[in-house]
Amino acid sequence: MANNYDKIPVVTFSIDVDYFKQLFETARGLARNGMPEAMEEANKEYQRAIALSKAFIKNAGAREQEAAQGLERTQVGHGKSGYVPTGTLQGSLEFKISDDGKSVSIKPMATVADQKRALAAIAGSGSKKPITSQDGVDYYGVYVEYGTYKMAAEPFMKPTGEKVAMRLDNEFERIMRNSLEGRPLNRLAYLFDIFVYGK
């Protein structure tokens, strides 16, 4: 049975630590020229930066989840598009941290069946819309974010992702600069990339 999983609106934040390759090349050069402690210092800085990055990524996921839940709760639906907010969609927002801890993805996982069950519970017994087998594999966030021919789009993932990304970009730079201040390798920095996946 086909589904719309590949169209689920996803916000992904990631940190690129490839810039540290330059750090290690510099440290190797210094070690060859009589400063063997350079490699040890480079490794310490790298491990410290990775630890900070993982904590930052976890926090970024939580912030986006909270922002998207807030927007969906307060501004999506309410007679604008025909979408009736039940709390199902905002409750289904989950974030997943990558195995290496350098990226996080946030996406709504409520299905059409979940939404119909919530509407039936709100209305009392006997839903007017029977649940079909297709409803269990179609993700409702797709329809809310992008709209359908019957319902106007009410994006809640992309707008919050962009807003959170702007704040995080500045914050990450400040955190990394402060953490490296006074260190011999402070001129090397991270690159923070934000990818907002759309339709």
C-alpha positions as CSV (number, residue, x, y, z in Angstrom):
1,M,0.0,0.0,0.0
2,A,1.4,3.4,-1.0
3,N,1.8,6.1,1.5
4,N,3.0,9.7,1.8
5,Y,5.8,9.1,4.3
6,D,8.4,10.6,1.9
7,K,6.5,13.9,1.9
8,I,6.4,14.4,5.6
9,P,7.6,17.9,6.4
10,V,11.0,17.5,8.2
11,V,13.2,20.1,9.8
12,T,16.8,19.0,10.1
13,F,19.6,20.7,11.9
14,S,23.2,19.5,11.5
15,I,26.7,20.4,12.4
16,D,29.6,20.0,10.0
17,V,32.9,19.2,11.7
18,D,34.8,18.6,8.5
19,Y,36.5,22.0,9.1
20,F,38.6,20.3,11.7
21,K,40.5,18.5,9.0
22,Q,42.4,21.8,8.5
23,L,43.1,21.8,12.3
24,F,44.6,18.3,12.1
25,E,46.7,19.2,9.1
26,T,48.1,22.2,10.9
27,A,48.7,20.2,14.0
28,R,50.6,17.5,12.0
29,G,52.7,20.2,10.4
30,L,53.5,21.7,13.8
31,A,54.3,18.2,15.2
32,R,56.7,17.5,12.3
33,N,58.4,20.8,13.1
34,G,59.2,20.1,16.7
35,M,55.8,20.7,18.5
36,P,54.6,17.2,19.2
37,E,52.0,18.5,21.7
38,A,50.1,20.1,18.8
39,M,48.3,16.8,17.9
40,E,47.3,16.2,21.5
41,E,45.9,19.8,21.8
42,A,44.1,19.3,18.4
43,N,42.5,16.1,19.7
44,K,41.4,17.8,22.9
45,E,39.8,20.7,21.1
46,Y,38.1,18.3,18.6
47,Q,36.6,16.2,21.5
48,R,35.5,19.3,23.3
49,A,33.9,20.7,20.3
50,I,32.1,17.4,19.5
51,A,30.7,17.3,23.0
52,L,29.4,20.9,22.8
53,S,28.0,20.1,19.4
54,K,26.0,17.1,20.5
55,A,24.5,19.0,23.4
56,F,23.7,21.9,21.1
57,I,22.0,19.6,18.5
58,K,19.8,18.0,21.2
59,N,18.8,21.4,22.4
60,A,18.0,22.5,18.8
61,G,15.7,19.5,18.3
62,A,13.8,20.3,21.5
63,R,13.4,24.0,20.6
64,E,12.0,23.2,17.1
65,Q,9.7,20.6,18.5
66,E,8.4,23.2,21.1
67,A,8.1,25.9,18.4
68,A,6.2,23.8,15.9
69,Q,3.9,22.5,18.6
70,G,3.1,26.1,19.7
71,L,2.5,27.3,16.2
72,E,0.3,24.3,15.4
73,R,-1.7,24.7,18.6
74,T,-2.3,28.5,18.3
75,Q,-2.4,29.4,14.6
76,V,-3.1,26.4,12.5
77,G,-6.7,25.4,11.8
78,H,-9.3,27.3,13.8
79,G,-11.6,27.6,10.8
80,K,-9.1,28.9,8.3
81,S,-8.6,25.8,6.2
82,G,-11.0,23.1,7.4
83,Y,-8.4,21.5,9.6
84,V,-9.7,20.8,13.1
85,P,-6.9,20.8,15.6
86,T,-7.2,18.0,18.1
87,G,-3.7,17.9,19.6
88,T,-2.9,14.7,17.7
89,L,-0.5,16.4,15.3
90,Q,1.4,18.5,17.9
91,G,1.6,15.5,20.1
92,S,3.1,13.4,17.3
93,L,6.1,15.7,16.7
94,E,9.2,13.7,17.4
95,F,12.8,14.4,17.1
96,K,15.5,11.9,16.3
97,I,19.2,12.5,16.9
98,S,21.5,10.8,14.4
99,D,23.8,8.0,15.7
100,D,26.8,10.3,15.6
101,G,25.0,13.0,17.5
102,K,25.7,15.7,14.8
103,S,22.2,16.1,13.4
104,V,18.6,16.1,14.5
105,S,15.4,15.7,12.5
106,I,12.0,16.8,13.7
107,K,8.8,15.6,12.0
108,P,5.0,15.0,12.7
109,M,4.2,11.3,12.7
110,A,0.4,11.4,13.2
111,T,-1.6,9.5,10.6
112,V,-5.0,10.3,9.2
113,A,-6.3,7.4,11.3
114,D,-5.0,9.1,14.4
115,Q,-6.7,12.3,13.5
116,K,-10.0,10.6,12.8
117,R,-9.9,8.7,16.1
118,A,-9.3,12.0,17.9
119,L,-12.1,13.7,16.1
120,A,-14.4,10.8,17.0
121,A,-13.4,11.1,20.7
122,I,-14.1,14.8,20.7
123,A,-17.5,14.4,19.0
124,G,-18.5,11.4,21.1
125,S,-19.4,8.0,19.9
126,G,-19.9,7.3,16.2
127,S,-17.5,9.1,13.9
128,K,-19.0,10.2,10.6
129,K,-15.7,9.4,8.9
130,P,-14.8,5.7,8.9
131,I,-11.2,4.7,9.2
132,T,-9.8,3.0,6.1
133,S,-6.7,0.9,5.8
134,Q,-5.1,3.8,3.8
135,D,-5.6,6.1,6.7
136,G,-3.2,4.2,8.8
137,V,-0.3,4.8,6.4
138,D,-1.1,8.4,5.3
139,Y,0.6,11.1,7.5
140,Y,-1.7,14.0,8.4
141,G,1.1,16.5,8.8
142,V,1.7,16.4,5.0
143,Y,-1.9,17.6,4.3
144,V,-1.7,20.3,7.0
145,E,1.7,21.6,5.9
146,Y,1.2,21.5,2.1
147,G,-2.6,21.5,1.8
148,T,-4.9,19.4,-0.5
149,Y,-7.4,20.3,-3.2
150,K,-10.0,20.5,-0.3
151,M,-7.9,22.2,2.4
152,A,-5.6,25.2,2.2
153,A,-1.9,24.7,3.3
154,E,-1.1,25.8,6.9
155,P,2.6,25.4,7.2
156,F,3.8,24.9,10.8
157,M,7.1,23.1,10.3
158,K,9.0,25.2,7.7
159,P,8.2,28.6,9.3
160,T,9.3,27.5,12.8
161,G,12.3,25.7,11.4
162,E,13.5,28.8,9.6
163,K,12.9,31.0,12.7
164,V,14.7,28.6,15.1
165,A,17.5,28.2,12.6
166,M,18.2,31.9,12.5
167,R,18.5,32.0,16.3
168,L,20.6,28.9,16.5
169,D,23.1,30.0,13.9
170,N,24.0,33.1,15.9
171,E,23.9,31.2,19.2
172,F,26.1,28.4,18.0
173,E,28.8,30.7,16.7
174,R,28.8,32.5,20.1
175,I,29.0,29.3,22.1
176,M,31.9,27.9,20.0
177,R,33.8,31.2,20.1
178,N,33.4,31.4,23.9
179,S,34.4,27.8,24.4
180,L,37.6,28.2,22.3
181,E,38.5,31.7,23.7
182,G,42.0,31.7,25.1
183,R,42.9,28.4,23.4
184,P,45.8,28.0,21.0
185,L,43.5,26.9,18.2
186,N,40.8,29.5,18.6
187,R,41.0,30.8,15.0
188,L,39.5,27.5,13.8
189,A,35.7,27.4,13.8
190,Y,32.8,25.2,13.0
191,L,30.4,25.6,10.2
192,F,26.8,25.2,11.2
193,D,24.5,24.2,8.4
194,I,20.7,24.3,8.6
195,F,18.7,22.2,6.1
196,V,15.0,22.7,6.0
197,Y,13.5,20.0,3.9
198,G,10.4,21.0,2.1
199,K,8.1,19.5,-0.4
